[in-house]
Amino acid sequence: MTTSISAFVWLLVMAFALVTYVVLDGYDLGIGMLLLTERNSHRRHSMMNIVESALDGNEIWLVMVGTGIFAGFPSLYATLLPALYLPVILMLFSLGFRGFAIEMQGKYDSYQPVWGTVFFIGSLLAAICQGLAIGTLLTGVPLNANGAPASQLSFLNGYTILFAIFYVAVTCLMGASWLNNKGEGQIELNAKKVGQILTPIVAVLLLVVTLGALIASPVLSLHNEAFKIAGVIGMIVLGIAALVTLFFILKNRNGIMPFVFSTVPQALALLSISFINYPYLLPPSMTIAQAQAPQSTFQFLLIAAGILIPITIAYQFFAQWLFRGKFTLEQGEQGKAA
């Protein structure tokens, strides 16, 4: 069985949606976790309002990934989801509680510590669960004789835990870079300090998770996969270069560029997993060809994606344009009133 062109194109669409989600929702997960570093209640209130301006639009991409895998690669969905029931359910509850906390905080003129705490915990749990799930895409899922996951805790191993730590750190770095872009005054200054502390930490973790992926992968042979090994090393170099650049430009610049550089390590970590796995979707036994849906399914999906993705992108560009520039608490209150 060979992989159809339509299946490969749909896989690229899903990869685009996943990277877009972890980049866009990554910064607001990071901001949620960075509430712990801010003691001033007024600034915490402003940080939650910065997230509120784009929260719903960012999570559209997560819905797209889930439905896209269900429709385009049903065998992958049927095998992977039971193995990830615990982190997926915890993630969905965490994301829901984050939204609930934002809405409840919006009903008050002053910062409410209880909803800030809920928002922080929800952000941390969601980031950990997402890191565990993405790490599982590399290590795979052990199956029993019936083809079902051998254990409900198969997602827990040394590599997935390591990747979850990396995921938490890099989302916090993205959150700090976004606050540097959208915050003002002390929020911006604090974001610069936190970002410069996190940058070398993320660099070390990026090095460990990408090199660790070469060892943890059940489908990569270190003796005869020189091309893949060289590709992963190249990604490490690019990631470290982006982080070095970020470290220095955080001192003197705000704007969007520091945030752009902060997303590079996350995107490269995902790319390295896909690069190592290919042609497997779920190592060590499920390839793209084995998991793909019928050709007619992809024809429908690609037409739907061709309509919905441009609309989603246009909506998010409009939201960013509407809340362009530095974000103040007063601006957030005006946006809610409108």
Buried (B, 14 or more C-beta within 10 A) or exposed (E): EEBBEBBBBBBEBBBBBBBBBBBBBBBBBBBBBBBBBBEEEEBBBBBBBBBBBBBEBBBBBBEBBBBBBBBBBBBBBEBBBBBBEBBBEBBBBBBEBBBBBBEBBBEEEEBBEEBBEBBBBBBBBBBBBBBBBBBBBBBBBBBEEEEEBEEEEBBBBEBBBBBBBBBBBBBBBBBBBBBBBBBBEEBBEBBBEBBBEBBEBBBEBBBBBBBBBBEBBEBBEEEEBEEBBEBBBEBBEBBBEBBBBBBEBBEEEBEBBBBBBBBBBBBBBBBBBBBBBEEBBBBBBBBBBBBBBEEEBBEEBBEEBEEEBEEBEEEBEEBBEEBEEBBBBEBBEEBEEE
